[in-house]
Amino acid sequence: MKKRLTILGATGSIGQSTFDLIRRSPDRFEVVAVTAATNASALAEMARATGAKLAVVANPDHFDELRGYLAGTDCRAAAGPEALIEAATVDCDLVIGAIVGCAGLRPLMAAVEAGRTIALANKEALVTAGALMIDAASRAGAKILPVDSEHNAIFQCLSGSRTQDVSRIVLTASGGPFRTASAAQIDAATPAEAVAHPNWSMGAKISVDSATMMNKGLELIEAHYLFGLPSEQLDILVHPQSVIHSLVEFVDGSVLAQLGSPDMRIAISYALAWPERMPTPVQRLDLAAIARLDFEPPDAKRFPALRLAREALEAGGAAPIILNAANEVAVASFLGGAIRFGDIAALVEEALETSDLLAPTSIDDVLAIDAEIRSKVERSMKAAVH
């Protein structure tokens, strides 16, 4: 039988890569629902191409547009937060969770509480609401399959192994565009320089996170919740070639690594086909051509975001939410030319040091803390300017 899929965030990069894979294996998958934030045209095009029965645009202002594009099809158009929840909980075998940012929290939690299997590509979900989601998944019997390349690599390495046999997980990092830059060069970096990732093709925000190495800090927090290991068993290793996506060290001294081309379709395909595998069109590794693989420890002084993320993980409570919200505001301000690259980590550290918020007990709490921190950081930047 075909595996039935819901794609939350269908028009983004993960959604488009998912679509590319399933259209190559039409005998394996059936799409039942797709969602997007505002792009009604692209959403309708995907709904038509996949035969989805439900298409949801999060912004109700685009409902009439979506309904018009779907006229003459048997795909129902819907819009708004409740419709997103409906899409997330519709009867299916796998939910692709690719809504960007905290906008994905409520539908993802609804999918978890409905006991669905979720291919999680939304980093913010576990960073900001990890304890809540893992507890809900345990109660509902939901499964969370990681799609982030690093966590997916770990998931593959752990196949058939027990968590108690793991001594250490090592997340690899390319080091971004400033791996060998001086402190002065990093501080004065322009947005164009920061988004010029050496290996991966990504959006502006995540590219800046790679340049600050905040993305690796966020992945550290995500790994804690996905694999149930404490901070002291989670390490980061800089690997400029981005061939080894992560490693797992076991108590007997064995180390398993997952290697592959820097193409997100490998990780997505593993989640799509799990517990099986499926063919992909990605470029095959030629290790003889690559010739060498280099490794080095991360420079915590050059990249203070790593220290801040680990401190937030170890503090727990609201700290990871504060970290994520402050970083998103700071990165947006940097991309808009309002602050320097070197100010990003400083603003995050200030938010962590000056915020005293209780641990969230619900998704509403998470969103309230997120909104409060965003407002606070924006006020802080305005005050600094004046």
RAPE-V318321 format. One line per field, one symbol per residue. phi: phi as a letter, one per 40 degrees, with the letter a starting at -180 (. if undefined). psi: psi as a letter, one per 40 degrees, with the letter a starting at -180 (. if undefined). burial: 1 if it has 9 or more other C-alpha atoms within 8 Angstrom, else 0. A space follows every 50 residues. Layout:
phi->???
psi->???
burial->???
This chain:
phi->.cccbbbcgcccccccccccccccbccbbbcbabbacbcccccccccccc gdcbbbbccccbccccccccdgbccccaagcccccdccbccacabccbcc gcccccccccccccgccbccbcccdcccbdccccccccccgcbbbcbddc ccccdcccdgbcdccccabbccbcggcbdbccdcccccccdcccccccbb cbccccccccccgcdccccccccdccbgbcdcbbbbbcbdcfcccabbbb ccgcbbbbbiccbccccccccccdccbbcbcccccbccccgabbaacccc ccbccccccccccccgfcdcccdcccccccccccccgcbcdccdcccccc cccbbbbcccbacdcdcccdcccdcccccccccccc
psi->iihhihhhfdeadddddddddddegdedihhdiiiidegdddddddddde fiehhhhdhdeedddddddeheifhhiiiiddddddddeihidhhhgfhh aededddddddddefihhhhehddddddfddddddddddefihhhhdhdd dddddddeheiideehdihhhihdeaefdeiidddddeiiddddeghddi hiiddddddddeedddddddddddddefiideehihhhgdefdhdiihhi deeihhihiiigheddddddddeheaiiiieihihgdddddihiiiiigd ddgedddddddddddabedddddddddddddddddeediideeddddddd dddehgiiiieiddddddddddddddddddddddd.
burial->00111111111101111110110000011111111100111011011101 11111111100110111011000011111100111011100111111111 10011111111111111111111111111101110110010111111111 11111011000000011111111111110000000111101001101000 00001111111111111111111111001010111111111111111111 00000011011011111111101000000000000000000010000101 00111111110110010111111111111111110000111111101110 110000000100101110111011011100000000
